[in-house]
Amino acid sequence: MNAKKKVLVIGSGGREHAVIRRLKESPEIETIYALPGNAGMKNDAVCVPIGAMDLDAIVAYAVRSAMDYCVVTPDDPLAAGLVDRLEGAGIPCFGPRQNAAVIESSKVFAKDLMRRYGIPTARYEVFTDCAAALAYLKTAPMPTVIKADGLALGKGVIIAGTLPEAEAAVRAMMEDHQFGASGDRIVIEEFLEGPEVSVLAFTDGKTLVPLVSSMDHKRAGDGDTGLNTGGMGTVAPNPYYTAEVAQTCMETIFLPTIRAMVKEGRPFKGCLYFGLMVTKDGPKVIEYNCRFGDPETQVVLPLLRTDLFTVMRAVTEERLDQVQVELEPGSACCVILASAGYPSHYDKGIPIDIPDTLRSSICFAGVAEKDGQLVTNGGRVLGCVATGDTLSDAISGAYSIADAIHFENKYCRRDIGKRALAALGE
């Protein structure tokens, strides 16, 4: 019998906790280590205080500790080439190499890839000169979408309803360097209309297996009002992702994308996230992410029946076609508990009261420990996750968990899943 494995997971958020929880179920894994992890994960993983972007220290620790496998989930270390570094040191990884992670780290690359290979997306133009971008806006229909080329913590996309808003967004990116070098090059693209769908898919560069679709809720306030956030909650499956839409996506988007990456000499291995818009002209790509989405992962992984470690290793070893990836029936919901004021100013260090019986239903994110007490340490503090036979059951379950947790300045949206229920006629 093979010795049990030591597995390293890079990251510190709710997404990483969701991944760790599923990996912990694998009979092949002995211990999971999280770098840096957070105080809420310590019952599920050994947390090691090394930052996700301290690549030298991560590689040295992984080699010194004789890690058997590593899962790299955040975008920054993927874009910086952490998988390349770890594999170069002899440690197999789940996650794309740097030259494939560019599908997220450069929006210009992604848009040009779709144009070259006929993958449906919004019409667009690319600019490196602010004056040229401002001149183009005078002829562009409103609303329009302005995107910083590089990574910007999920905040580098502005939907501008009017010409003055669009001009302000361009100047903020290109003149004021709001997102640093990420805004030196921008994309101005057509505004698409229709329901949004998120699909995470496992791929080994040849085979692609989608997971259950999901619906994210990006805005801070009920009714999709307020500022954009990293995500205030998710439900799965997404009712707008019908069997017909799924078939179209597989034929016109999913498989063409992984084949295009192979032709470009950038085979993608890992989790590829498709942000889609179901328009009147069919599904189109809004964006790609080179990793598990957050908080989508928190609702999608509970609906994966197959052992996660088995799937991940099959991806790494390019034998995904030999694994039967099974999905659970039913639905899932995640309600994010945030600090009031997020995504702008918010306080930290506030004690959190959580009933012990609910801890297994929570993905911990922005938390720390002070004098043995969990305290808030970020904007998105934790995700309350429930599954159910119906979407309504899952939503009710997630809110019952959320309502049983207490901390001063606790905030959550009260309408997670409302649009999905309406689409189902409930």
C-alpha positions in Angstrom: 0.0 0.0 0.0 1.3 3.4 -0.9 2.3 5.8 1.9 -0.2 8.6 2.6 0.6 11.9 1.1 1.5 15.3 2.5 -0.3 18.0 0.5 0.4 21.8 0.4 -2.4 24.3 -0.4 -1.4 27.8 -1.2 -3.7 30.6 -0.1 -5.7 31.9 2.9 -9.3 32.5 1.9 -12.7 30.8 1.8 -11.9 29.2 -1.5 -8.8 27.5 0.0 -10.8 26.3 3.0 -13.4 24.7 0.7 -10.6 23.0 -1.2 -8.9 21.8 2.0 -12.2 20.4 3.3 -12.7 18.2 0.3 -9.1 17.1 0.1 -9.3 16.2 3.8 -11.9 13.5 2.8 -9.3 11.7 0.7 -8.1 8.4 2.2 -4.8 9.0 0.4 -3.9 12.1 2.3 -2.2 12.1 5.7 -1.7 15.9 6.4 -2.7 19.1 4.6 -0.6 22.2 5.1 -1.9 25.7 4.2 0.4 28.6 3.3 -0.4 30.9 5.0 -4.0 29.7 5.7 -6.0 31.4 8.4 -7.0 30.8 12.0 -10.3 29.3 11.0 -8.6 26.5 9.1 -6.5 25.1 11.8 -8.8 22.1 12.5 -8.4 21.0 8.9 -4.8 22.0 8.0 -1.5 22.9 9.5 -1.1 26.6 8.8 2.4 27.8 8.0 3.0 31.6 8.1 4.5 32.0 4.6 2.8 34.5 2.3 1.3 33.2 -1.0 3.7 35.5 -3.0 6.9 34.5 -1.2 7.8 32.1 -3.9 11.4 31.4 -2.7 10.2 30.6 0.8 7.3 28.4 -0.5 9.6 26.3 -2.7 12.2 26.0 0.0 9.6 24.9 2.6 8.0 22.4 0.2 11.3 20.8 -0.6 12.5 20.8 3.0 9.3 19.3 4.1 9.2 16.7 1.3 5.7 17.6 0.2 4.1 15.1 -2.2 1.7 17.4 -3.9 0.8 21.1 -4.1 -2.4 22.9 -4.9 -1.9 26.6 -6.0 -5.2 28.4 -6.1 -4.7 32.3 -6.0 -4.2 34.2 -9.2 -1.1 36.1 -8.3 1.3 33.2 -7.5 0.0 31.3 -10.6 0.7 34.4 -12.8 4.1 34.7 -11.1 5.1 31.1 -12.0 4.8 29.3 -8.7 3.7 26.1 -10.4 6.8 26.2 -12.7 9.0 26.7 -9.7 7.5 23.9 -7.7 7.5 21.4 -10.6 11.1 22.4 -11.3 11.9 21.3 -7.7 10.2 18.0 -8.3 6.9 18.6 -6.6 3.8 17.8 -8.7 1.1 20.6 -8.7 -2.5 21.3 -9.4 -2.7 24.6 -11.3 -1.5 26.0 -14.6 2.0 27.0 -15.5 2.8 30.7 -15.9 2.5 30.7 -19.7 -1.1 29.3 -19.4 -2.1 31.5 -16.4 -1.8 34.4 -18.8 -5.3 33.6 -19.9 -6.3 35.5 -16.7 -3.3 37.7 -16.0 -3.7 39.5 -19.4 -7.2 40.4 -20.6 -5.7 41.5 -23.9 -4.2 38.0 -24.4 -7.5 36.4 -23.6 -9.5 38.7 -25.9 -7.0 38.3 -28.7 -7.1 34.5 -28.2 -10.8 34.5 -28.6 -10.6 36.6 -31.7 -8.0 34.4 -33.3 -9.9 31.2 -32.7 -13.5 32.4 -33.2 -14.6 32.0 -29.6 -17.7 34.1 -28.9 -17.1 37.2 -26.8 -17.9 40.9 -26.8 -16.4 43.2 -29.5 -13.4 45.1 -28.2 -10.5 47.4 -28.8 -7.1 47.6 -27.0 -5.4 50.8 -26.0 -1.9 51.8 -24.6 -2.4 55.5 -25.2 -4.9 57.4 -22.9 -5.7 60.1 -25.6 -6.5 57.4 -28.2 -8.8 55.6 -25.7 -10.6 58.8 -24.8 -11.1 59.7 -28.5 -12.5 56.2 -29.2 -15.0 56.5 -26.3 -16.7 59.5 -28.1 -17.8 57.0 -30.8 -18.5 54.0 -28.5 -22.1 53.1 -27.6 -23.0 53.4 -23.9 -22.9 51.6 -21.6 -19.4 50.3 -22.2 -17.0 48.2 -20.3 -13.4 49.3 -19.5 -10.9 46.6 -18.2 -7.4 46.9 -17.0 -5.2 44.4 -18.8 -3.5 42.9 -15.7 -4.6 41.5 -12.4 -6.3 44.0 -10.1 -7.7 42.0 -7.2 -11.0 41.5 -9.1 -11.6 45.3 -9.3 -10.1 46.2 -12.7 -13.4 46.1 -14.6 -15.6 49.2 -14.8 -19.1 49.2 -16.4 -19.6 52.8 -17.4 -23.2 54.0 -18.1 -22.3 57.4 -19.6 -19.4 59.0 -21.5 -18.2 61.0 -18.5 -18.1 57.8 -16.4 -16.2 56.0 -19.1 -13.7 58.8 -19.5 -13.2 58.9 -15.7 -12.5 55.2 -15.6 -9.9 55.4 -18.4 -8.1 58.3 -16.8 -8.1 56.5 -13.4 -6.5 53.5 -15.0 -4.1 55.1 -17.4 -3.2 58.4 -15.9 -3.8 58.0 -12.2 -2.5 54.4 -12.2 -5.3 53.2 -9.9 -4.3 49.6 -10.6 -0.5 50.2 -11.1 1.0 48.7 -14.2 -2.1 46.6 -14.7 -3.8 49.7 -16.2 -1.0 50.7 -18.6 -2.9 48.7 -21.3 -6.7 48.6 -21.3 -9.5 46.9 -23.1 -12.7 48.8 -24.0 -15.4 46.4 -25.0 -19.1 46.1 -25.9 -21.5 45.8 -23.0 -23.3 42.4 -23.1 -26.8 41.8 -21.7 -28.2 38.7 -20.3 -27.9 36.4 -17.2 -24.4 35.7 -16.1 -23.2 32.1 -15.5 -20.0 30.9 -13.9 -18.6 27.5 -14.9 -15.5 25.9 -13.3 -14.0 23.1 -15.3 -11.2 20.6 -14.6 -8.9 20.2 -17.6 -5.6 18.4 -18.2 -5.1 20.3 -21.5 -6.8 17.6 -23.5 -10.0 16.6 -21.7 -12.3 19.1 -20.1 -14.9 18.2 -17.4 -17.2 21.0 -16.2 -18.5 21.1 -12.6 -21.9 22.3 -11.6 -22.7 25.8 -12.9 -23.2 28.7 -10.4 -24.5 32.2 -10.0 -22.4 34.8 -8.2 -23.7 38.0 -6.6 -21.0 40.6 -7.1 -22.5 43.8 -5.8 -22.4 44.8 -2.1 -26.1 45.6 -1.7 -29.4 43.9 -2.1 -30.9 44.1 -5.5 -27.4 44.2 -7.1 -26.8 47.7 -5.8 -23.6 49.3 -4.4 -20.0 48.7 -5.2 -18.5 45.6 -6.9 -17.0 43.1 -4.5 -15.1 39.8 -4.7 -18.5 38.1 -4.3 -21.2 38.3 -1.7 -22.7 34.8 -2.2 -23.3 32.1 -4.7 -25.9 29.5 -5.6 -25.5 26.3 -7.7 -26.7 25.1 -10.1 -27.5 28.3 -12.2 -31.0 27.9 -13.7 -30.0 29.8 -16.8 -27.4 27.2 -17.6 -29.8 24.8 -19.4 -28.7 21.5 -21.0 -28.9 23.3 -24.4 -26.7 26.2 -23.2 -24.3 23.7 -21.7 -24.0 21.8 -25.0 -23.4 25.1 -26.9 -20.7 26.2 -24.4 -18.9 22.9 -24.7 -18.9 23.0 -28.5 -18.2 26.7 -29.1 -16.3 27.9 -25.9 -14.9 25.2 -23.6 -13.2 22.8 -26.0 -12.2 25.5 -28.5 -10.5 27.3 -25.6 -8.3 24.4 -24.4 -7.5 23.4 -28.0 -6.5 27.1 -28.7 -4.2 27.1 -25.7 -2.5 23.9 -26.9 -2.0 25.4 -30.4 -0.5 28.5 -28.7 2.0 26.3 -27.0 0.4 27.1 -23.6 -1.5 23.9 -22.6 -3.8 24.7 -19.6 -3.8 22.2 -16.7 -5.8 22.9 -13.6 -9.2 24.6 -13.0 -10.3 26.9 -15.8 -13.1 29.3 -14.8 -15.4 30.5 -17.6 -17.4 33.7 -16.8 -20.2 33.6 -19.3 -23.1 35.8 -20.4 -26.1 34.1 -21.9 -27.1 36.7 -24.6 -29.9 36.7 -27.1 -27.2 35.6 -29.6 -26.1 32.7 -27.4 -23.5 32.3 -24.7 -20.4 34.5 -24.8 -17.2 34.7 -22.7 -17.0 37.7 -20.3 -13.7 36.5 -18.8 -11.5 33.6 -18.0 -9.9 32.9 -14.6 -7.0 30.5 -14.3 -8.1 29.0 -11.0 -11.1 28.2 -8.8 -13.4 31.1 -8.3 -14.2 32.6 -4.9 -16.9 32.2 -3.6 -18.1 29.9 -6.4 -15.8 27.1 -5.2 -17.7 27.0 -1.9 -20.9 25.9 -3.6 -19.5 23.8 -6.4 -17.2 21.5 -4.5 -19.9 20.2 -2.1 -21.7 19.0 -5.3 -18.7 17.0 -6.5 -19.2 13.3 -5.6 -15.8 12.1 -6.8 -12.8 12.3 -4.5 -11.2 15.7 -5.3 -7.6 14.5 -4.8 -8.2 11.7 -7.3 -9.4 14.3 -9.9 -6.5 16.7 -9.2 -3.9 14.1 -9.7 -5.5 12.9 -12.9 -5.3 16.5 -14.2 -1.6 16.8 -13.2 -0.8 13.4 -14.8 -2.9 14.2 -18.0 -5.2 11.2 -17.6 -8.5 13.0 -16.8 -10.2 10.9 -19.5 -9.6 7.9 -17.3 -11.5 9.3 -14.3 -15.3 9.2 -14.0 -16.1 12.6 -12.5 -19.5 12.4 -10.8 -21.6 15.3 -9.6 -24.2 15.3 -6.8 -27.9 16.1 -7.5 -29.4 18.9 -5.6 -28.4 22.5 -4.9 -26.0 24.5 -2.8 -25.9 28.1 -1.5 -23.1 30.2 0.1 -23.9 33.4 1.9 -20.9 35.6 2.7 -20.7 37.3 6.0 -18.8 40.5 5.6 -17.6 43.4 7.7 -19.9 46.4 7.4 -18.2 48.9 5.0 -16.7 46.3 2.7 -15.4 46.7 0.0 -14.4 50.2 1.2 -13.4 50.9 4.8 -14.1 48.4 7.6 -12.9 47.6 11.0 -10.8 44.5 12.0 -10.2 42.6 15.2 -13.9 42.2 16.2 -14.7 38.9 18.1 -16.8 36.3 16.3 -19.3 34.1 18.1 -19.9 30.8 16.2 -21.8 27.8 17.6 -19.4 24.8 17.5 -22.0 22.7 15.7 -21.9 25.0 12.7 -18.1 25.2 12.1 -18.2 22.4 9.6 -20.6 24.4 7.5 -18.4 27.5 7.3 -15.5 28.4 5.0 -13.3 30.8 6.9 -11.7 33.7 5.0 -10.9 37.0 6.7 -10.3 35.8 10.2 -7.5 35.8 12.7 -7.1 34.6 16.3 -6.5 36.9 19.3 -6.2 35.5 22.8 -7.8 32.2 21.7 -10.8 34.0 20.2 -11.5 34.2 16.4 -11.7 37.8 15.3 -12.4 39.5 12.0 -9.4 40.2 9.8 -10.8 41.1 6.4 -13.8 42.4 4.4 -15.2 39.0 3.6 -15.1 37.2 6.9 -16.6 33.8 6.2 -18.9 31.8 3.9 -22.0 30.0 5.2 -22.6 27.0 3.0 -25.6 24.6 2.8 -26.8 22.0 0.4 -30.3 20.8 -0.2 -32.6 18.8 -2.5 -33.9 22.1 -3.8 -32.4 25.5 -4.3 -34.9 26.9 -1.8 -33.8 24.4 0.8 -30.1 25.3 0.3 -30.8 29.0 0.5 -32.8 28.6 3.7 -30.0 26.4 5.2 -27.3 28.9 4.4 -29.2 31.8 5.9 -30.0 29.9 9.1 -26.3 29.4 9.5 -25.6 33.1 8.8 -28.2 34.2 11.3 -26.7 32.0 14.1 -23.3 33.7 13.8 -22.7 37.0 15.5 -20.1 39.7 15.4 -20.4 43.5 15.7 -20.8 45.1 12.2 -21.8 41.8 10.6 -23.2 42.4 7.2 -24.7 40.1 4.5 -27.0 40.5 1.5 -30.4 39.1 2.2 -31.3 38.2 -1.4 -28.7 35.6 -2.4 -30.4 33.2 -4.8 -33.5 35.4 -5.3 -32.9 35.8 -9.0 -32.3 32.1 -9.4 -35.5 31.2 -7.6 -37.4 33.7 -9.8 -35.9 32.0 -12.9 -37.2 28.7 -11.6 -40.7 30.2 -11.0 -40.4 29.9 -7.2 
